[in-house]
Amino acid sequence: MFKTAAHLPGDLNRLTRETGMLLATVDSLTDDEFAAPSKCEGWARAHVVAHLALGADAMGNMITWGTTGVETPPYVSWDARNADIENLAKKSPAEIKAALHTAVKNFADKAATLQNGLKVDTVKTGTGADINPYAVPALRISEVIIHHADLDTVWELEEADIDALEDTLGSPSTPMSASTTSSATAPRLSRVAVMRSSGGWLGGRPTASGTTASCPSALPGLWAEPPPSLGGVKFPAQTSG
């Protein structure tokens, strides 16, 4: 998938749609529900929402990098990222909700500046992958959709915009299980499964111990390792150990 300024109106519209549904879900959670476990191992819902807020700030840095040419990494370090998530997650639900609303607005404002052009062709994600700055809004959509599902509420991945799912798919080839492809809705469900797989690799899911968590998948048949490219992102080579 190749992104240019011409794709921004559609991407920003989808971002507004998906973010609006996320905010509605988050705002509806009671304090007790905020403290309940999410689908991410070791994370309460508060951690997921904290990650979504801080993730918006991080991706905003990527846009700043792309539009100014000044290297602006998403995070100071991975340890700092994890610590920031933990610290925000410890705050009251009202404070976390406010942080998400502020981060969402700031990201939308930065995303709009992409229409003025780029100073560099690629920037790096928090995991070290190269991405075209025009693709950052689509990457944010992926994060919003995946982590919305991770909140483990009545909202389901199947409610996400199909174009957003296809955007994240990028590469049409992925192994799927027989149980996934036997349904009449297999094409859509396959995209949902790919979305789940890609979101985990793009966003990362640290546990309380600092290792990468494994969120349960809505569907079977997902990659054991990240694909070489997805949604305009080239992943760094995997090394053992």
N, C-alpha and C positions, 0 to 999 in steps of 0.2 A: 504494500500500500504506500503510495506516494502522496504527500500532502503539500498543498500550496495555499496561498492566501485565498484562492477561490473556494477552497473547502471550508473556510472558517465560518461563514454564516450557518451552514448546516450543522457543523460540529458544535458551535456555540448554542444553537437552538436545542440540540440534543442534550448538551451539558445542562442547560437551564431546566429541561424537563426532568432529567434523572436526578439532578440536585434538589429540585423542588420536592420530589417524592421522598428523597432521603431526609430532608429537613422536616417534612410532615411526620415521618416515622419517629425521628429523634425527639421532636418536640412533644410527641404524644406519650413518651416513656415517663413513667413515674420514677421517683427516686429509688424505690425498691427494684424496679425493672432495670434501671441503669446499672445496678450492682450485680445483676444476674449474669451467669456465664453466657458467653457468645459461642459461635461455632469455631472460634480460634482457640486452640489449646492454650490454657494459661491466661487467657484474656477475658475480663468481664466486658460487658457492652461499653462501659466507660472507656476502656482501653481502645476499643474499635473506633469510637467517636473521637477520642483524642488523636488517634492516628490519622483519621480523616481530616481533622482540622490542621494538624501539623503537616500532613502530606500535601494539602493545598498550598501551604506556605513554601514547601520544598519545590513543588512544581512551578510555583510562581518565580522562584529563583532561576529555574531553568529557562523560563521565558525571558527574564531579565538578561540572562547570559546571551540568549539568541538575538535579542533586539538591540542590545548595547555593545556586544562584542567583549564585554568585561566578564572574565570567568567568574561565575557565581555558582558554586556547587550547591546541590540541593540541601546537603547537610554538612556541618562542620566535620563530623565524623559519625561512624555508625554507632559508637558508644554514646555519643551525645544525642543522637536521634532516639535511641532506646530510653535514655534517661529522661528526655523531654516528654516522651509518651507516658512514662510512669508518673512523672510529676504532675502532668495535666490530668491524668486519670484519677489522681488522688483528690482533686478539687471537687467542689459540689457539682451535682448535675446541672444546676443553673449556670454555673461558670463555664462548664464544658460546652453546653449548648451555645452560650454566647460566643465562645471562642470559635466554634464551628461556623456560626453565622458570619462572624467577622472575616474568617479565613475564606469562606465561600465568596463573599463580596470582593475581597482583595484579589482573589484569583481571577474572577470574572473581569475585573478592571484591567488586570495585566494581560489576560488573554486577548482582549480587544485591541491591545497595542500591536499585536502580531500583524494586523492589517496594514501597519505602516512600513513593513518590510523587515528583513533580517540583516544582521551584521556578520553572523557566522552560519554555516550550513548545518552543523551538528553540535549538540551538547551532550553531556553525559547524565544518565539517570543516577539515582542513589546506589544502584547495584553495579554501576560502571558500564552499562550498555550505551551505545551511541544512538541518538535519536534526532530526527529533524525537528527543529523547534515548532514548525507548523503542526506537528503530530502530538504536541504536548496536551492540547485540549482533549483529544481522543484518548490519550493515556489516562488523563484524569477521569474521563467518563468510565473507563474500565475499572479504575480504583473505586469510584463511587458505587458502581453497580455491584461489584464483588463484595465490598464491605457492607453494603446495604443488606445483602443476603446473609452475611456473617452475623448480623445483629439478631438473627433467629427470631423474627417476628412473623406476622401473617404475610408480609411482602415476600414474593418469590422472584427468582431470576427470570422466569418466563414473562414477567410483567415489563421487563426492560425493552427498550426500543430495539427492534430487530436490526436496524441499520447500525446501531451502536455495537451490537454483538458481532455483526459481520465486519465492521471496521476493525475490531480487536482481533478477529480471526486472522486477517492478513493472508496467511497461507492456507489454502483450502484442504491440505492433506493432514489428517490426524487419525490415529487408530481409535475406533469406537467399538464398544462391546455389542454383542448380539441383542442384549436387552435394550440398549439405547436405540438401535436402528430398526427394531421390529415394529415400532409404533407408527401410526399414520402421521404423527407429528415429528417424526425422526429428524427431518432437516432442521427444524427450529431447536429441538432438544440437543442435537449435535453441536449447534452453535453455542448453546448455553453451557455445555460441558467444556468446550474449548475456552469459553470466557472464564469459567472457574479455574481452569489450569493456568491460563495466561496471567490472570490477576494475582495468583499466588506467587508466580515467579517475578512479576514486575514490582509488586508491592513489598514482598517479604513479610514474614510473620514470626517475629521473635517470641519465644516463650519467656516465662518469668526467669528461667535460668540463663537466658541470653541466646539459646540456640533457636534455629528456625522452626517454628511450629508448623504443624500440618493440619490445616482446616479440613474437616470432612467434606467430601465432594457431594454435590447434589446428584451426580450421575457417575456411573463407573466408566472405565475405559479411557482414563486420562494419561498424559505423558508421565513417565517416571523422571524424565529430565526435560529441561526447557527446549523448545524447538530452536533451530539456528536463527530464525528470524520470525517476527510476529508483529503485525500492526505497525510496520515501519521501524521496529526496534531490532537491532542486531545484538544478540547476546554474546557476552564474552565466553571464551572457551572454558569448559568445566575442567577442573583439575582434581585429582584424587587427594585425599588427606585433608 
